[in-house]
Amino acid sequence: MSINEYVGKFIQNQDLSSKKVKILLAVSGGLDSMVMLNVMNNHNAEIGVATINYKLREHADTEAQVVLGFCKNKNIDHHLYIVSKEERESLKSSNLQQKARDIRYVYFQKIMQENRYSHLMTAHHSDDIIEGFFLSLKRSSGLNGLSGMKEISGNHLRPFLTFSKKDLRIYADLHQVASEEDESNALNTYDRNFIRNEIIPKLEARFPTFKKSILSSIFHIADANQLLNHLINKEKDHYYQKNYQGCLINNIDKMIETAGAKTLLFQMVKDYGFNPAQTGEMLDFHQNSPLWVSMDYEATIHNKQLIIKRIDLRSFNEIIIKEPQNVVLPNGDILSLEVVKRPKHEKSKNIEYIDIDSISFPLTLRQWQPGERIVPIGMNGQSKKIKDILTDAKMNRLEKKKCLVLCSGKKIIWLVNFRLDERFKVKGSSNSFLQLKYFSKKSNYSSDITFG
């Protein structure tokens, strides 16, 4: 089947000629994207074109002009972004190809939103799949990385994946498609270029059917990965519990006994930014309160549960309380300090009464610090580390570090929601009382403590 015929059927099958569909083509001026532009112009679909000029190469302006000339001639909307001097300087620092990719996809998204494009189309072909496979091997990728690109990923279309670079070149010669060659493609300093220019040609010379064979293998991997994901989604229901802060993975001790446990767990935690190495540690760690950190989440194991919680980037600055009042915390919790005539017998740990004459305002509410101690009621005047009190309360590591203390001067009055210091308790001679009450937001964890 010819490229034109294949793309025509692709458009028909995906209903891309509908009036509701508007496709943005990413066109650089190189052979691949100019063939895509030529082919799409032959079909009944509403299209526009986006071009990025990085101005890093001698022929960058010429390439952009090739695209502009075609669009003007065919009356196609053309969107051009010229990368700023500051952005060009940042590109030169390190990882140029990834940074350049980030720039263009941010621009594509912007143009799509501003001009109501429903889809983005790129000219990726089968050679890109093979090169990507080798890069994924280099990065120690799992099945997802080795599965290659898909023709349809959300609103991203890649209808040329069935065809090779050679196929596109033949089309370009046959239809006299104007294009400019990116001279940087010959530079083997980039990993992808090295694989394209050095590795693959040598493999083809030794094994003439190499490309066909490896593509077949990649498609097998993609199919197996699709099945694996289906089975994992069924199996994860036995363990996985999502909540507003992250998730809980129950019975981590039983998961260890499951065949392919590392893959199963990784599929559950990868969306939270954890890598395969961390996944292995999670399964091998049998004690409570280890800690793993990704870009946005932190994880710990407690009571056979893997607890994953979004990192709260808000710093809890100490709060100075000058008089009895309701204090609203940054996370919406409330600490109420109210003078009362007489204390009540309370069963809840979030309410305590103290002798108001034993304190002096202002008070301070803050997070506890390592090594701090209080004198808990019922310990005959003996002090105890806050860390040990929280451990006895079976708190996990993520909860512990968010706990608060209410202080008078340098003395801790109350480990909030846990223990009152005996030095501030109501005595028989007391005649003035202060009620301490903490209103906590509902938490999905077992403890009442909140994350401030």
N, C-alpha and C positions, 0 to 999 in steps of 0.2 A: 504494500500500500504506500502511495506517495505521501510526502509530508503534507501537502495541501489537502489530500483526502482524509488523512488521519486527523488533522486539526479540525477540519470541517465536521467530522463525526464527533470529535471531542466537544465542540461548541454546541452541536445538536443535543448530545447526551446530557450535557450540563445546563442546557437551556440558557446559554450565554448570549443568545440573540434577543432575549426578552428585553422589553423596554425598561425593566427595573434594574438591568445589569449595565454597569459602566466599568470598563476594564482599564487600569493604568498599566502600561507596558514600561518596564525598566530597560531603557535602551542607552548603551554607552557609545555606540558608533562602531564597535567591533563586529566581526563577521556574525557571531552567534545571534546577538540581539538585533542586528539589521535584517537577518533572515526572518526572525520572529516578527519584526515590524512589517516586512514585506508580505509574509504569509497572512498575518491578521488583517492587513489592509484588503486582502482579497475576499474576506468573509463578512457576513452581515452581523457585525458586532460593533457596539459603540466603544471606541477606544480613545485614549489619550496617551501621551508619552512623557516620561520624566527622565531627565539626564543630569548627571552629576559631573561637573568639571572640577577636578581636584587641583588643576594647574601645577602638577608635579612633574609632568613630562613635556618634551619638546612638541609633540603632536597632539596635546590635549585639546587645544582650541580647534584644530582641524577636525578631530573626531566629533566634537560638539556641533561644528558647522555641518557635517555630513547629516547628522540627525535632524538639525533644524531645516536644512534644505529639503529633505524628504517630506517632513511634516508640512512645510509651507506649500510644497507642490501638491500634496494630497489633502490639504485643508484639515489637518489633524492638530488638535490642541497640543501644544508643547510647553512643558514646564522645565525650566533650566535653573539649576542651583550651582552657583560658583562658590567654592569653598573659600572661607575667609583666610586671611594671612595668619591669624592666630590658630585656626584649626589646622592649617598646613604645617605650622611649626610643631604642633602636638603630634601630628602624624609621623614626623621625622624621628621622634624620640624613641619609640619602641612599638613592636607589634603593629606595624603599619596596616597590614591587610585587615586585621580585625577592627581596628579603629575606623578605617575607611568604610568597612561594611556597616558599622554602627551609624556613621554619619548618613549614609545613603538610605538606610532603612528608617531612620528617624524622619528624614525628609519625605520618603515615600508615604509614611503614615500621615504626615502633616498635609501633603497634597491630597491624599485620599479623603481626609476629613473635610478639608476646605472646599473640595470640588465634588464631593459625594460619589467618589468611585467606590464600587462595591467589591472589586477584586484587584489584586496585584498579580501581574504575570511576568515571569522571568524566563530566560532562554536556556536554563540548565539542560544539559543533554547527558547521554549515557557515560561519556568520558568523565564528566564531573562526578558521577556516582562512583566510578572506579577510583578516581583520585581521592575522593572523600573517604572511601573505604580504607585506603592506606594511611591517611591522616588519622582516622579513628583508631587503627591499630597502634599507631605511634602514641596516641593518648591513652591507651589501655581502656578503650571504651567497651561498654557492655553491648548487649544485643540491640538496644535502641540505636546506639551510635553506628553499629555495623550494618544496620538495616537499610541505610541509604535514604535518599529523599523520596517523597511521594508526589504523584502527579497533582494531588489536591491535599493541601494542609490548611484547613480552615478556609480563608478567602485567598490563599496564595496558590496560584495555578502554575504548573510546570508541564505543559503538554508536549514538550520536545524530549522528554526523558527516554522515550523509545528509540530515539535516533542518535547516531554518533556524530562526532565532530566532522568526520569524513562525509557523512550524509548531508550535513549542513553546507559543507564546502561545495559539494556537487550541485546542490540546489542554487547556491550563490552564483556559481559559474554558469549554470544553465539559464538563470533568469537575470543575469548581469546585475546582481545586487551590489551596490556601492558600499564599501566599508573601509575602515582604517585598522591596521594591525597595531595592537598595543605592544610597543617595543619592550616593555618590562616583562612580558611573558617569556622572554629569552633568558632572563636573569635567574640563575639557579640559587640565588641567595634565599629565595622564598621556598619553603618546604613543598608547597603544591607544585611549583614550577620544576623543582628537582625531580619530584615523582613523575611529572608529565614528560619531562625532556630526557631524563636519564634512566629511571627505573623501568617504566612501562615499555619503552622501545626495546630494551634488552630482553625483557620477558617475552615480548612478541616475537623477537628474532629467534628465540630458543623454542617458544611454544606458539605457533602461528594462530591457534584458536584461543589464546589466553584470554582476550577481552570477553569473548562470548562465554567462556567457562566461568570467569569470575563474576560476570553479571548474573549468570544462572545461580551461582552460589549465593550471591547477595539477595536475590529474590527468594531463595529457599530460607535464608536467615530471617528475612522480613516476614515471611509467612509463619515461620516457627515462633517468631517474637509476637506476632499477633495472637497466636494460639496461647502462648505463655501468659500474655497480659490478660486474656479472657479467663484463664484458669486462676490466675492470681487474684483477679477481682472477685471471683467466687470464694476463694480461700480466705482473703483478707477480712471478710465479714466476721470470721471467728475471733479476730484479734483487734481489729482497727476500730477506734471510736473517736470521731472528730468532735472538737469543741471550739468555742469562740477564741481560745488562745492558741490553739494548735491541735494536738491530738494525744490520745492515750493508746498505747499498744499493750494489750493485756496478755498475761500468761506467756511472757517472754521466755520463761524456763521451758515451757512445752514446745514453743516454736523451734528451739534448738534441736529438738528430736525430729523435726519435719524434714523430709528430703528437699534439698535446695533451699534451706532456711535462709542463707545469706541473700540469695536472689529475691526470695519472698519479702524479706525485711527491707531490702534496698528499694524495691518497688513501692513500699509504703512510705519511706522516709526521703526519697530523692526529691520530691516536690518541696521539701523543707530545706533543701540545699546540702544535705549530708552525702558524703561520697562513699564508695564501696569500702575503702579502708576503715572508715568510722563504723560502717555497718558491721564489719567483721569484729571490731572491738566491742560493739554493743552485745553481740552474741557470746563473746568469750568472757565478758566481765560478769562475775557472779556476786559481787558485793554491792551494797547500797551506796548511792550518792557519788558515782563517777560523774564527770561532766564532759559533754561534747558540744562544740559550738560551730554553727555555720554562719553564713553572712547575716541572716535575719532571725535565726532560731537557736535555742539551746536545748539540750536534752540531758536527762538523767534517768537512772534506774532506781526505782523504789518499790519495795513490796511486790516484786515480780512484774512491775509495770514499767514500760519505757514511756516517759513523760516528755513530750515535746511542746515547748512554749515559745511564742514570739518574744524576742528580746525587746524589752521596754526601754527605748532610748531616752525617755524622759528621766532626768536626774531628780531624785527626791531631795530637795534642799530642806534643811531643817526649818521648822515652823516655830516662831516665837509666839507664845500665848500670854497676853498681858493681863487677862482677867477671865473669869468664868464666861464661857460663850460657846457657840457651835462653830467648829472649825471645819471648813470644807477642804478636803485634800485634792490634789491634782487629778486623781483618778475618780473623783466623785464620792468617795467615802466621807463619812462625817464623824468627827470626834466631838462629843457633847460633854461640856463641863458645867454642871449645874449645882448651885448651893441648895441643899435640902434640909428640912427640919430634922428628919430622922432617917437612918438607913433602913432598907428593906432586905429581907432575905432573898437573894437572887441565886438562881441555879445556873444562869448563863455566864460563861467566861468573858463575855464582852461587856459586862457591867460590874463595876467595883465601887466601893465607898472608902474614902480616906478621911482622916482627921485633918480638916482644913488648916488647923493651927500648926501642923507639922511641915507645911510647905510654905514657900514664899514665891510670889509671882515676880517676874515672868517665868512660865514653864517652857520647856522645849520638847517638841516632838521630832524625832529623827530616827534613822535606821541604826540598829545596834552595830557595834564594832567587835571584831575578834578579840577575845581575851576578857571582855566585860563580864561582870558578875552581879548578881543580886542576892538578897537574903530572903529566900522564899518562906512564906508562912508555913509553920509546921516543921522547920528544920532546926529548932532550938538555937537560932542565931547564927547558924552556919551558912556561909555563902556558897553559891553554886554558879558555874559558868553558864551563861545564856545558851551557848552552843549545846551544852549537855541537856539543858531543859528542853530545847527544841528537838533534840535527838530522841529523848524519852517520849516526846509527844508524837513520835513517828513522822516527823515532817521530812519531806525530801529536800534535796539541796537547793532546788530552785525556789521553794517556798521560804526556806530559812533566811536567805539573804534579803528578803523583802520585809522581814518582821520589823516592827517599830517599837521604840521605847519612849515613855513619857518621863521627863526628868525635871527635878527641882535642883537648880545649880548643877553640881557634878554627880548628884545622887539619882539613881534610877528609881522612879516611883512604881512604874508598871511596865512589865513586858506585855504589850497590848494583846489582849485576848488570851493570855496564858497565865501569868503569875504576878501577884502583887508583892511588892517588897514589904517585909514585916515591919520595917521601921516607920511605915506610913499607915498601918492599919488602924481601924477605929478602936480606941481604948475605952475602958469603962468611964474614965474621967472626961471623955470628949463631949463637947456640947455644940460643935459646929462641924457640918459635914459637907463634903464635896462628892457628888456622884460623877463617876467617869463612865461614859457609855460610848461604844464604838459601833456605828452603823456600817456594816460591810456590804459591798456589792456581792451578788450571788456568784459563787465560784463553782467551777466544775470539778474542783479537786475536793478531797475529803476534808481538808482543814477549812476553818472559817476565816483564816487569815487572807487578806487581800494583797494585791500587788500594786503598791503605790507608785 
